[in-house]
Amino acid sequence: MKCPGQDSQYWKPGAVFDVKCPECGSEVEFFKDDPTRKCPKCGHRFLNPNLDFGCASYCQYAEQCIGNLPPELLKDKDDLLKDRVAVEVKRYFKQDFKRIGHASRVARYAEQIGREEQGNLAVILTAAYLHDIGIKEAERKHNSSAARYQEEEGPPIAREILIKLGAAEKIIEEVCHIIGHHHHPEKEETINFMSLFDADLIANLEESHKQNPMDRSKLERILAKSFLTESGRKLAEKTLVK
């Protein structure tokens, strides 16, 4: 069965429209599900300005449904998955604003580091929001929020959330692997893991420093030896060393 959103029999008026070519100004006809079109006059290919991703932004079957998404749209696809994960994390933690705030800060730092390090932002940001998702179960089962219990309890919960959101299996597997050892780097690590690790470290140091301020020399010693990426270290210096 064809997805109703892509089946023309369900389309409403306005599903076919004209757009001016940004190069020559000629009218180019678009169907609503066209990712790009080539101007018949000048040959310039450009994005559909009215393209609505809908479920295709996160659905693992998007390629079979509407074809391969063009590279220019991958950022939007990743951002929408990240946004939906962020919502699920807020629902999961409910009124625990401290943990919601921590996840949001880690995601913000991870995005900056991940961009600099040219990592996979879909993986990095999803892992950033979900990295501490096991803490509630760790406290319930083990009466402890210790890192090893978070790492043990987190992956099954993260997997359930990501399956619910229709995330691709490849993303689910890598995110769960990262969550399962996010406090304990392995001998060889990916840029995606390192970006999350450094972002979490910055957020933890920031929170600790606000509660018990460290002198500048001690803080600088920690920053010099603790980070896995140069981008993470530089961001930490910018964030923490005033």
Secondary structure by P-SEA (a helix, b strand, c coil): ccccccccccccccccccccccccccbbbbccccccccccccccccccccccccccccccccccccccccccaaaaaaaaaaaaaaaaaaaaaccaaaaaaaaaaaaaaaaaaaaaacccaaaaaaaaaccccaaaaaaaccccccaaaaaaacaaaaaaaaaaacccaaaaaaaaaaaaccccccccccaaaaaaaaaaaaaaaaaaaaaccccaaaaaaaaacccccaaaaaaaaacccc
